[in-house]
Amino acid sequence: MPKDTSLVPIERIEGAIYLIRGQKVMLDTDLAELYGVTAGRLNEAVKRHRDRFPNDFLFQLTGEEFANLKRQVLSSNLKSHIAISRSGWGGRRRPPYAFTEQGVAMLSSVLNSPRAIGVNIEIMRAFVRLRRMLATHADLERRLNDQEKKYDAQFKVVFDAIRQLMASPQGSTKKIGFLLREKRARYWKR
């Protein structure tokens, strides 16, 4: 088995990707921690190069979105360590900035350090993996629709139950990363 040479565990990156406003995003605090800088430093660099971050690359959460996100993270079994870390979400004066995949890619040109570039490559790979997983999910739904057309009403209950399991609430803030149970236990003990 090849030795893992990544700067950051893939599970940590995937666990920091959220679904907000229908987009996969990462928050400034999580990105700053991954890059090894403060959130203030990261946001200063972005402000100096604001023209590189149009609204489809970067947006600030509303107060309501931020409150919903905090509630979700704190109530979930996969508590984000950032929610309880020293920087924490509770002490912020303003809601965090959310970077889309393109915004994260643009950060590598703004934070031009070897660590930032290496971490950025790993983040891009995590986004690709999640996109593949979502594509598989869409393919499964398409196949389910095809099968439902072939069978009569007696199977409607089964198809409805499967669809309900596959559905995610629209307009919600959802964490789409994951941690395996044993890795999660090890990770939180640090």
MARMI-368761 format. One record per residue: residue number from 1; residue in one letter; x, y, z of N, C-alpha, C in turn. Coordinates in Angstrom, 1 decimal. Layout:
<pts>
   i aa   n_c1   n_c2   n_c3  ca_c1  ca_c2  ca_c3   c_c1   c_c2   c_c3
 NUM  A      X      Y      Z      X      Y      Z      X      Y      Z
...
</pts>
This chain:
<pts>
   i aa   n_c1   n_c2   n_c3  ca_c1  ca_c2  ca_c3   c_c1   c_c2   c_c3
   1  M    0.8   -1.2    0.0    0.0    0.0    0.0    0.9    1.2    0.0
   2  P    0.6    2.2   -0.9    1.5    3.4   -1.0    1.3    4.3    0.3
   3  K    2.4    4.9    0.6    2.4    5.8    1.8    1.7    7.0    1.5
   4  D    0.8    7.5    2.4    0.1    8.7    2.2    1.0    9.9    2.4
   5  T    1.2   10.7    1.3    2.1   11.8    1.4    1.3   13.1    1.4
   6  S    0.0   13.1    1.6   -0.8   14.3    1.5   -0.5   15.2    2.7
   7  L   -0.7   16.5    2.5   -0.5   17.5    3.6   -1.6   17.5    4.6
   8  V   -2.8   17.1    4.1   -4.0   17.1    4.9   -4.8   15.9    4.6
   9  P   -5.3   15.2    5.6   -6.2   14.0    5.3   -7.4   14.4    4.5
  10  I   -7.6   13.6    3.5   -8.7   13.8    2.5  -10.0   13.9    3.3
  11  E  -10.2   13.2    4.4  -11.4   13.2    5.2  -11.6   14.6    5.8
  12  R  -10.5   15.2    6.2  -10.6   16.6    6.8  -11.1   17.6    5.7
  13  I  -10.6   17.4    4.5  -11.0   18.3    3.4  -12.5   18.1    3.1
  14  E  -12.9   16.8    2.9  -14.2   16.5    2.5  -15.2   16.9    3.6
  15  G  -14.7   16.8    4.9  -15.6   17.2    6.0  -15.8   18.7    6.1
  16  A  -15.0   19.5    5.4  -15.1   20.9    5.4  -15.9   21.5    4.2
  17  I  -16.5   20.6    3.4  -17.2   21.1    2.2  -18.7   21.0    2.6
  18  Y  -19.4   22.2    2.4  -20.8   22.3    2.7  -21.6   22.6    1.5
  19  L  -22.8   22.3    1.5  -23.8   22.6    0.4  -24.6   23.8    0.9
  20  I  -24.3   25.0    0.4  -25.0   26.2    0.8  -25.4   26.9   -0.5
  21  R  -26.6   27.4   -0.5  -27.2   28.0   -1.7  -27.1   27.1   -2.9
  22  G  -27.1   25.8   -2.7  -27.1   24.9   -3.8  -25.7   24.7   -4.4
  23  Q  -24.7   25.2   -3.7  -23.3   25.1   -4.2  -22.4   24.5   -3.2
  24  K  -21.4   23.7   -3.6  -20.4   23.1   -2.7  -19.4   24.2   -2.4
  25  V  -19.3   24.5   -1.1  -18.4   25.6   -0.7  -17.5   25.2    0.5
  26  M  -16.5   26.0    0.7  -15.7   25.8    1.9  -15.6   27.2    2.6
  27  L  -15.6   27.2    3.9  -15.6   28.4    4.7  -14.2   29.0    4.9
  28  D  -14.1   30.3    5.0  -12.8   30.9    5.2  -12.0   30.4    6.4
  29  T  -12.7   30.1    7.5  -12.0   29.6    8.7  -11.4   28.2    8.4
  30  D  -12.1   27.3    7.7  -11.6   26.0    7.4  -10.5   26.1    6.5
  31  L  -10.6   26.9    5.4   -9.5   27.1    4.5   -8.3   27.6    5.1
  32  A   -8.4   28.6    6.0   -7.3   29.2    6.6   -6.5   28.2    7.4
  33  E   -7.3   27.4    8.2   -6.6   26.3    9.0   -5.9   25.3    8.1
  34  L   -6.5   24.9    7.0   -5.8   24.0    6.0   -4.6   24.6    5.4
  35  Y   -4.6   25.9    5.1   -3.5   26.6    4.5   -2.4   27.0    5.6
  36  G   -2.7   26.9    6.8   -1.8   27.2    7.9   -1.6   28.7    8.1
  37  V   -2.7   29.5    7.8   -2.7   30.9    8.0   -3.9   31.3    8.9
  38  T   -4.0   32.5    9.4   -5.2   32.9   10.1   -6.3   33.3    9.1
  39  A   -7.5   33.2    9.6   -8.7   33.6    8.7   -8.5   35.1    8.4
  40  G   -8.0   35.9    9.3   -7.8   37.3    9.0   -6.8   37.5    7.8
  41  R   -5.7   36.8    7.8   -4.7   36.8    6.8   -5.3   36.4    5.4
  42  L   -6.1   35.3    5.5   -6.7   34.8    4.2   -7.7   35.9    3.7
  43  N   -8.5   36.4    4.5   -9.5   37.4    4.1   -8.8   38.7    3.6
  44  E   -7.7   39.1    4.2   -6.9   40.3    3.8   -6.4   40.1    2.4
  45  A   -5.9   38.9    2.1   -5.3   38.6    0.8   -6.5   38.6   -0.2
  46  V   -7.6   38.1    0.1   -8.7   38.2   -0.8   -9.2   39.6   -1.1
  47  K   -9.2   40.4    0.0   -9.7   41.8   -0.2   -8.7   42.6   -1.1
  48  R   -7.4   42.3   -1.0   -6.4   43.0   -1.8   -6.5   42.6   -3.3
  49  H   -7.1   41.4   -3.5   -7.3   40.9   -4.9   -8.8   40.6   -5.2
  50  R   -9.6   41.5   -4.7  -11.1   41.3   -4.8  -11.5   41.1   -6.3
  51  D  -10.9   41.7   -7.2  -11.3   41.5   -8.6  -11.1   40.1   -9.1
  52  R  -10.4   39.3   -8.4  -10.2   37.9   -8.8  -11.3   37.0   -8.2
  53  F  -12.2   37.5   -7.4  -13.2   36.8   -6.7  -14.6   37.3   -7.0
  54  P  -15.1   37.1   -8.2  -16.5   37.5   -8.5  -17.5   36.7   -7.6
  55  N  -18.7   37.2   -7.6  -19.8   36.6   -6.7  -20.0   35.1   -6.9
  56  D  -19.7   34.5   -8.0  -19.8   33.1   -8.2  -18.6   32.3   -7.7
  57  F  -17.6   33.0   -7.2  -16.4   32.4   -6.6  -16.4   32.6   -5.1
  58  L  -17.1   33.6   -4.6  -17.0   34.0   -3.2  -18.3   34.7   -2.8
  59  F  -18.8   34.4   -1.7  -20.0   35.1   -1.1  -19.9   35.0    0.4
  60  Q  -20.5   36.0    1.1  -20.6   36.0    2.5  -21.9   35.4    2.9
  61  L  -21.9   34.5    3.9  -23.1   34.0    4.4  -24.0   35.1    5.1
  62  T  -25.3   34.9    5.0  -26.2   35.8    5.7  -26.2   35.4    7.2
  63  G  -26.6   36.3    8.1  -26.7   35.9    9.5  -27.6   34.7    9.7
  64  E  -28.6   34.5    9.0  -29.5   33.4    9.1  -28.8   32.1    8.6
  65  E  -28.1   32.2    7.5  -27.4   31.0    7.0  -26.4   30.6    8.0
  66  F  -25.7   31.5    8.6  -24.6   31.2    9.5  -25.2   30.6   10.8
  67  A  -26.3   31.1   11.3  -27.0   30.5   12.4  -27.4   29.1   12.1
  68  N  -28.0   28.9   11.0  -28.5   27.5   10.6  -27.3   26.6   10.5
  69  L  -26.2   27.0    9.9  -25.0   26.2    9.8  -24.4   25.8   11.2
  70  K  -24.4   26.8   12.1  -23.9   26.5   13.4  -24.8   25.5   14.1
  71  R  -26.1   25.7   14.0  -27.0   24.7   14.6  -26.8   23.3   14.0
  72  Q  -26.7   23.2   12.7  -26.5   21.9   12.1  -25.2   21.3   12.5
  73  V  -24.1   22.0   12.5  -22.8   21.4   12.8  -22.8   21.0   14.3
  74  L  -23.4   21.8   15.2  -23.3   21.5   16.6  -24.3   20.3   16.9
  75  S  -25.3   20.2   16.2  -26.3   19.1   16.5  -25.9   17.8   15.7
  76  S  -25.0   17.8   14.8  -24.7   16.6   14.0  -23.7   15.8   14.7
  77  N  -23.7   14.5   14.4  -22.7   13.6   14.9  -21.3   13.9   14.4
  78  L  -21.2   14.5   13.3  -19.9   14.9   12.7  -19.5   16.3   13.0
  79  K  -19.4   16.6   14.3  -19.1   18.0   14.7  -17.8   18.5   14.0
  80  S  -17.9   19.6   13.4  -16.7   20.2   12.8  -15.8   20.6   13.9
  81  H  -14.6   20.3   13.9  -13.7   20.7   14.9  -13.5   22.2   14.9
  82  I  -13.8   22.9   13.8  -13.6   24.3   13.8  -14.7   25.0   14.6
  83  A  -15.8   24.3   14.8  -16.9   24.9   15.6  -16.6   24.9   17.1
  84  I  -15.6   24.1   17.5  -15.3   24.1   18.9  -13.8   24.5   19.1
  85  S  -13.1   24.9   18.1  -11.7   25.2   18.2  -11.5   26.6   18.8
  86  R  -10.2   26.9   19.0   -9.9   28.2   19.6  -10.3   29.4   18.8
  87  S  -10.3   29.2   17.4  -10.8   30.3   16.6  -12.3   30.4   16.7
  88  G  -12.9   29.2   16.7  -14.4   29.0   16.9  -15.2   29.9   16.0
  89  W  -16.5   29.5   15.9  -17.4   30.3   15.1  -18.2   31.3   16.0
  90  G  -18.2   31.0   17.3  -19.0   31.8   18.2  -18.5   33.2   18.4
  91  G  -17.2   33.4   18.3  -16.6   34.7   18.5  -16.5   35.6   17.3
  92  R  -17.0   35.2   16.2  -17.0   36.0   15.0  -17.9   37.2   15.1
  93  R  -17.4   38.3   14.5  -18.3   39.5   14.5  -19.2   39.5   13.2
  94  R  -18.7   38.8   12.2  -19.5   38.7   10.9  -19.5   37.3   10.5
  95  P  -20.6   37.0    9.7  -20.6   35.6    9.1  -19.4   35.3    8.2
  96  P  -19.1   34.1    8.1  -17.9   33.7    7.3  -18.1   33.9    5.8
  97  Y  -17.0   33.9    5.1  -17.1   33.9    3.6  -17.1   32.5    3.1
  98  A  -17.8   32.2    2.1  -17.9   30.9    1.5  -17.2   30.9    0.1
  99  F  -16.3   30.0   -0.1  -15.6   30.0   -1.4  -16.1   28.8   -2.2
 100  T  -16.6   29.0   -3.4  -16.9   27.9   -4.3  -15.7   27.2   -4.8
 101  E  -15.9   26.2   -5.5  -14.7   25.4   -6.0  -13.8   26.4   -6.8
 102  Q  -14.4   27.2   -7.6  -13.6   28.2   -8.4  -12.8   29.2   -7.5
 103  G  -13.5   29.6   -6.5  -12.9   30.5   -5.5  -11.7   29.9   -4.8
 104  V  -11.9   28.6   -4.4  -10.8   27.9   -3.8   -9.6   27.8   -4.8
 105  A   -9.9   27.5   -6.0   -8.8   27.4   -7.0   -8.1   28.8   -7.2
 106  M   -8.9   29.9   -7.1   -8.2   31.2   -7.3   -7.4   31.5   -6.0
 107  L   -7.7   31.0   -4.9   -6.9   31.2   -3.7   -5.4   30.9   -3.9
 108  S   -5.1   29.9   -4.7   -3.7   29.4   -4.9   -2.9   30.6   -5.5
 109  S   -3.5   31.4   -6.3   -2.8   32.5   -6.9   -2.6   33.7   -5.9
 110  V   -3.4   33.7   -4.9   -3.4   34.8   -3.9   -2.5   34.4   -2.7
 111  L   -2.6   33.2   -2.3   -1.8   32.7   -1.2   -0.7   31.8   -1.9
 112  N    0.4   32.4   -2.3    1.4   31.8   -3.1    2.5   31.2   -2.2
 113  S    2.2   30.2   -1.4    3.2   29.5   -0.7    3.2   28.1   -1.1
 114  P    4.3   27.3   -0.8    4.3   25.9   -1.2    3.2   25.1   -0.5
 115  R    2.9   25.4    0.8    1.8   24.7    1.5    0.5   25.1    0.8
 116  A    0.2   26.3    0.5   -1.0   26.7   -0.1   -1.3   26.0   -1.4
 117  I   -0.2   25.9   -2.2   -0.3   25.2   -3.5   -0.6   23.7   -3.3
 118  G    0.1   23.1   -2.4   -0.1   21.7   -2.1   -1.4   21.4   -1.6
 119  V   -1.9   22.2   -0.6   -3.2   22.0    0.0   -4.3   22.2   -1.1
 120  N   -4.1   23.2   -1.9   -5.0   23.5   -3.0   -5.2   22.4   -3.9
 121  I   -4.2   21.7   -4.3   -4.2   20.5   -5.2   -5.1   19.5   -4.5
 122  E   -4.9   19.2   -3.2   -5.7   18.2   -2.5   -7.1   18.6   -2.4
 123  I   -7.4   19.9   -2.2   -8.8   20.3   -2.2   -9.5   20.1   -3.5
 124  M   -8.8   20.4   -4.6   -9.4   20.2   -5.9   -9.7   18.8   -6.2
 125  R   -8.8   17.9   -5.7   -9.1   16.4   -5.8  -10.3   16.0   -5.0
 126  A  -10.5   16.6   -3.9  -11.6   16.3   -3.0  -12.9   16.8   -3.7
 127  F  -12.9   17.9   -4.3  -14.1   18.4   -5.1  -14.4   17.5   -6.2
 128  V  -13.4   17.0   -6.9  -13.6   16.1   -8.1  -14.2   14.8   -7.5
 129  R  -13.7   14.2   -6.4  -14.3   13.0   -5.8  -15.7   13.2   -5.5
 130  L  -16.1   14.3   -4.9  -17.5   14.6   -4.5  -18.3   14.7   -5.7
 131  R  -17.8   15.4   -6.8  -18.6   15.5   -8.0  -18.9   14.1   -8.6
 132  R  -17.9   13.2   -8.6  -18.1   11.9   -9.1  -19.2   11.2   -8.3
 133  M  -19.1   11.3   -6.9  -20.1   10.7   -6.1  -21.5   11.2   -6.4
 134  L  -21.6   12.5   -6.6  -22.9   13.1   -6.9  -23.4   12.7   -8.3
 135  A  -22.5   12.5   -9.2  -22.9   12.0  -10.6  -23.4   10.6  -10.5
 136  T  -22.8    9.8   -9.6  -23.2    8.4   -9.4  -24.6    8.4   -8.9
 137  H  -24.9    9.3   -7.9  -26.2    9.5   -7.3  -27.2    9.8   -8.4
 138  A  -26.9   10.8   -9.2  -27.8   11.2  -10.3  -28.1   10.0  -11.3
 139  D  -27.0    9.2  -11.6  -27.2    8.1  -12.4  -28.1    7.0  -11.8
 140  L  -28.0    6.8  -10.5  -28.9    5.9   -9.8  -30.3    6.4   -9.8
 141  E  -30.5    7.7   -9.7  -31.9    8.2   -9.7  -32.5    8.1  -11.1
 142  R  -31.7    8.3  -12.2  -32.2    8.1  -13.5  -32.6    6.6  -13.8
 143  R  -31.7    5.7  -13.3  -32.1    4.3  -13.4  -33.3    3.9  -12.7
 144  L  -33.5    4.5  -11.5  -34.7    4.3  -10.7  -35.9    4.7  -11.4
 145  N  -35.8    5.9  -12.1  -37.0    6.4  -12.9  -37.3    5.5  -14.0
 146  D  -36.3    4.9  -14.7  -36.5    4.0  -15.8  -37.2    2.7  -15.3
 147  Q  -36.7    2.2  -14.1  -37.3    1.0  -13.6  -38.8    1.2  -13.1
 148  E  -39.1    2.4  -12.6  -40.4    2.7  -12.1  -41.4    2.7  -13.3
 149  K  -41.0    3.2  -14.4  -41.8    3.2  -15.6  -42.2    1.8  -16.1
 150  K  -41.3    0.9  -15.8  -41.5   -0.5  -16.3  -42.5   -1.3  -15.4
 151  Y  -42.6   -1.0  -14.1  -43.3   -1.8  -13.2  -44.6   -1.1  -12.8
 152  D  -45.6   -1.9  -12.4  -46.9   -1.4  -12.1  -47.0   -0.7  -10.7
 153  A  -48.1   -0.3  -10.3  -48.4    0.5   -9.1  -48.0   -0.2   -7.8
 154  Q  -47.9   -1.5   -7.8  -47.6   -2.3   -6.6  -46.2   -1.9   -6.1
 155  F  -45.3   -1.5   -7.0  -43.9   -1.2   -6.6  -43.8    0.3   -6.3
 156  K  -44.8    1.1   -6.5  -44.7    2.5   -6.3  -44.3    2.9   -4.9
 157  V  -44.7    2.1   -3.9  -44.3    2.4   -2.5  -42.8    2.2   -2.3
 158  V  -42.3    1.2   -3.0  -40.9    0.9   -2.9  -40.1    2.0   -3.5
 159  F  -40.5    2.4   -4.7  -39.8    3.5   -5.4  -39.9    4.8   -4.6
 160  D  -41.0    5.1   -4.0  -41.2    6.3   -3.2  -40.3    6.3   -2.0
 161  A  -40.2    5.1   -1.4  -39.3    5.0   -0.2  -37.8    5.2   -0.6
 162  I  -37.4    4.7   -1.7  -36.0    4.8   -2.2  -35.8    6.3   -2.5
 163  R  -36.7    6.9   -3.2  -36.6    8.3   -3.5  -36.5    9.2   -2.3
 164  Q  -37.3    8.9   -1.2  -37.2    9.7    0.0  -35.8    9.5    0.7
 165  L  -35.3    8.4    0.6  -33.9    8.2    1.2  -32.9    8.9    0.4
 166  M  -33.1    9.1   -0.9  -32.1    9.8   -1.7  -32.2   11.3   -1.7
 167  A  -33.4   11.8   -1.3  -33.7   13.2   -1.3  -33.0   13.9   -0.2
 168  S  -32.5   15.2   -0.5  -32.0   16.1    0.5  -32.9   17.3    0.5
 169  P  -33.1   17.9    1.7  -34.0   19.0    1.8  -33.5   20.2    0.9
 170  Q  -34.3   20.7    0.1  -33.9   21.9   -0.8  -33.7   23.1    0.0
 171  G  -32.7   23.9   -0.4  -32.5   25.2    0.3  -31.8   25.0    1.6
 172  S  -31.4   23.8    2.0  -30.8   23.6    3.3  -29.3   23.7    3.2
 173  T  -28.7   23.9    4.3  -27.3   23.9    4.4  -26.9   22.5    4.8
 174  K  -26.1   21.9    4.1  -25.8   20.5    4.3  -24.3   20.2    4.2
 175  K  -23.8   19.5    5.1  -22.4   19.1    5.1  -22.3   17.8    4.2
 176  I  -21.5   17.9    3.1  -21.5   16.8    2.2  -20.2   15.9    2.3
 177  G  -19.3   16.3    3.1  -18.1   15.5    3.3  -18.4   14.3    4.3
 178  F  -17.5   13.5    4.5  -17.7   12.3    5.4  -16.4   11.9    6.1
 179  L  -16.6   11.2    7.2  -15.5   10.6    7.9  -15.9    9.2    8.3
 180  L  -15.0    8.3    8.0  -15.2    6.9    8.5  -15.2    6.9   10.0
 181  R  -16.0    6.0   10.6  -16.2    6.0   12.0  -14.9    5.8   12.7
 182  E  -14.0    4.9   12.3  -12.8    4.7   13.1  -11.8    5.9   12.9
 183  K  -11.8    6.5   11.7  -10.9    7.6   11.4  -11.5    8.9   12.2
 184  R  -12.8    9.0   12.3  -13.4   10.1   13.0  -13.0   10.0   14.4
 185  A  -13.1    8.8   15.0  -12.8    8.7   16.4  -11.3    9.1   16.7
 186  R  -10.4    8.6   15.8   -9.0    8.9   15.9   -8.8   10.4   15.7
 187  Y   -9.5   11.0   14.8   -9.3   12.4   14.4   -9.6   13.3   15.6
 188  W  -10.7   13.1   16.3  -11.2   13.9   17.3  -10.4   13.8   18.6
 189  K   -9.6   12.7   18.7   -8.8   12.5   19.9   -7.5   13.4   19.9
 190  R   -7.2   14.0   18.8   -6.0   14.9   18.7   -6.1   16.0   19.6
</pts>
